[in-house]
Amino acid sequence: VLFRSGRSSAPPPFLTCPSGSGAMGLVEEVAMQAVEHASHHAKAAVEETLCSKTSYLCVFEAISPYMWSYMGIAIALGVSVLGAAWGIFLTGSSIVGAGIKAPRISSKNLVSIIFCEAVAIYGVIIAIIMANKIEGSEIFDVPSQPKGWQAQTMVAGWCMFCVGLSVGLSNLFCGICVGVSGSGCALGDAQRPELFVKMLIVEIFGSALGLFGVIVGIIQANGATFPKHLS
């Protein structure tokens, strides 16, 4: 019945018997061939189910969660400072340029520089909070099927990375917003002094955007828990 199925006219490899062997040798040889045949099929099944064979997302799983966490800290701090520097560049150049014709604007328009600097302070605050959340382990090897404290550590690493993106990007756009509006405030104040208070309200609302990102980032960071596993 086995050989009438039409799939193959030859018997399976583990049923072939070498000629000239004794009874015990024959049994051992057949058993070895059966074990090799089974292990070959088991290895093929495992290779078919490997995540790296089906999805590029396995690259993200293979990276250490501590690497994700420190990348999130770097993004939160670095991108926030970038947004603050960009805003100060835009506002400062306009204040210096317009201050040549209207020196009176140089003092009161420094509030725009303070708003831009606050964006970098937001990044420093969230970076300190994130760094204090990290608990180390002796050696962390990313398992193929994470469970228990390893799965919790991997989720915490991804969470910290997302916190860095949330805070960093919100502070970047906040810094650009405050810088552009502060530049317009300085130039408008140089021509019409009554525009200063109105433009200052615009800057206040623009600077609140970064604060929103910090608040949400702190809430996100509370969901990242690194279990302290040193044994």
C-alpha positions in Angstrom: 0.0 0.0 0.0 2.9 2.3 0.8 4.4 1.9 -2.6 1.2 2.2 -4.6 0.4 5.8 -3.6 2.0 7.1 -6.8 4.3 9.6 -5.0 7.4 7.6 -5.2 8.2 4.1 -6.5 11.2 3.7 -4.1 10.8 2.9 -0.4 11.6 5.6 2.2 15.4 5.9 2.9 15.0 4.5 6.5 13.7 1.2 5.1 16.7 0.4 2.8 18.8 -2.4 4.1 22.5 -2.9 3.3 23.3 -6.4 1.9 25.7 -8.6 3.8 24.9 -7.4 7.3 24.0 -9.4 10.3 20.7 -9.3 12.1 21.9 -6.9 14.8 23.8 -4.8 12.4 20.8 -4.6 10.1 18.6 -3.4 13.0 21.1 -0.7 14.1 21.6 0.5 10.5 17.8 0.8 10.0 17.4 2.6 13.3 20.2 5.1 12.5 18.7 5.8 9.1 15.3 6.4 10.7 16.8 8.8 13.2 18.6 10.7 10.5 15.5 10.9 8.4 13.4 12.2 11.3 16.0 14.8 12.4 16.3 16.0 8.8 12.6 16.6 8.5 12.5 18.3 12.0 15.4 20.6 11.1 13.6 21.5 7.8 10.4 22.3 9.7 12.3 24.5 12.2 13.9 26.4 9.3 10.6 27.0 7.7 9.2 28.5 10.8 12.1 30.8 11.6 11.0 34.5 11.7 14.0 35.6 9.8 12.9 33.6 6.8 9.5 35.3 6.6 9.8 38.8 7.9 12.3 41.6 8.2 10.7 42.7 11.5 12.9 40.0 13.2 15.8 42.5 12.9 14.0 44.7 15.5 13.5 41.7 17.8 17.2 40.8 17.5 18.4 44.1 18.8 18.9 44.3 22.6 16.2 46.2 24.4 18.8 48.2 26.3 20.0 49.4 22.9 16.5 50.5 22.1 16.2 52.3 25.4 19.4 54.3 25.0 18.5 55.2 21.4 15.3 56.6 22.8 17.2 58.7 25.3 19.5 60.0 22.6 16.6 60.9 20.3 14.7 62.6 23.1 17.6 64.7 24.1 19.3 65.3 20.8 16.2 66.1 18.7 14.9 68.4 21.5 18.2 70.3 21.5 18.1 70.5 17.7 14.6 72.1 17.9 15.8 74.6 20.5 18.9 75.5 18.5 16.8 75.9 15.4 14.4 78.2 17.1 17.1 80.3 18.8 18.9 80.7 15.4 15.7 82.0 13.8 14.7 84.3 16.6 18.2 85.5 17.5 19.1 86.5 14.0 15.9 88.5 13.6 16.4 90.3 16.9 20.0 91.2 16.1 19.1 92.4 12.6 16.0 94.4 13.6 17.7 95.7 16.7 20.0 97.8 14.5 17.1 100.1 13.5 15.0 99.6 16.7 17.3 99.0 19.6 14.3 99.0 22.0 13.2 95.5 20.9 16.5 93.8 22.0 15.4 93.4 25.6 11.8 92.5 25.6 12.1 90.1 22.7 14.5 87.9 24.6 11.5 86.2 26.0 11.4 84.3 22.6 14.8 83.0 23.3 13.7 81.8 26.7 10.8 79.9 25.1 13.2 78.2 22.7 15.6 77.3 25.5 12.7 75.7 27.4 12.4 73.1 24.6 15.9 71.8 25.3 15.1 71.7 29.0 12.1 69.5 28.2 14.4 67.1 26.5 16.9 67.1 29.4 14.1 66.4 31.9 12.6 63.4 30.0 16.1 62.0 29.3 16.8 62.0 33.0 13.5 60.3 33.7 14.1 57.6 31.1 17.7 56.9 32.3 16.5 56.4 35.8 13.9 53.8 34.5 16.6 51.4 33.2 17.6 48.4 35.3 20.5 46.3 34.1 21.1 42.6 33.9 24.3 40.7 33.7 24.0 39.4 30.1 20.8 39.8 28.0 20.6 37.4 25.1 17.5 38.0 22.9 15.6 34.6 23.0 13.7 33.2 20.0 10.6 33.0 22.1 10.8 35.6 24.9 8.9 34.8 28.1 8.8 36.1 31.6 11.3 38.8 32.5 12.9 38.7 29.1 9.7 39.5 27.3 9.0 42.3 29.8 12.5 43.7 29.2 12.0 43.7 25.4 8.7 45.5 25.7 10.2 48.1 28.0 13.0 48.7 25.5 10.5 49.4 22.7 8.4 51.6 24.9 11.4 53.7 25.8 12.3 54.1 22.2 8.8 55.3 21.4 9.0 57.8 24.3 12.1 59.2 22.8 10.4 59.6 19.4 7.3 61.2 21.0 9.2 63.8 23.0 12.0 64.4 20.5 9.7 65.1 17.5 7.2 67.2 19.5 10.0 69.3 20.9 11.6 69.7 17.4 8.4 71.1 15.9 7.8 73.2 19.0 11.2 74.8 18.7 10.7 75.6 15.0 7.2 77.0 15.7 8.5 79.2 18.5 11.5 80.3 16.5 9.5 81.4 13.4 6.8 83.1 15.5 9.5 84.8 17.6 11.3 86.0 14.5 8.0 87.5 13.2 7.4 89.0 16.6 10.8 90.8 16.7 10.3 92.2 13.1 6.7 93.2 13.8 7.7 94.9 17.1 10.3 96.9 15.3 7.7 98.4 13.0 4.6 98.5 15.2 5.2 98.2 19.0 1.5 97.3 19.7 2.0 94.0 17.9 4.3 92.6 20.6 1.7 91.5 23.1 -0.4 89.8 20.4 2.5 87.9 19.0 3.6 86.9 22.5 0.3 85.1 22.9 1.1 83.2 19.7 4.5 82.2 21.1 3.0 81.0 24.4 0.6 78.6 22.6 3.5 77.4 20.3 5.7 76.6 23.3 2.9 74.6 24.9 3.2 72.0 22.1 6.5 70.7 23.5 5.0 70.6 27.0 2.2 68.3 25.7 4.8 66.0 24.3 6.7 65.9 27.7 3.4 65.1 29.6 2.6 62.2 27.2 6.2 61.0 27.3 6.1 60.8 31.1 2.9 58.7 31.0 4.4 56.4 28.4 7.6 56.0 30.4 5.6 54.8 33.4 4.6 51.8 31.3 8.2 50.7 30.8 9.4 48.4 33.6 12.8 46.8 33.5 13.0 43.8 35.9 16.2 43.7 37.8 17.6 40.3 36.9 21.2 39.7 38.0 21.3 36.0 38.4 
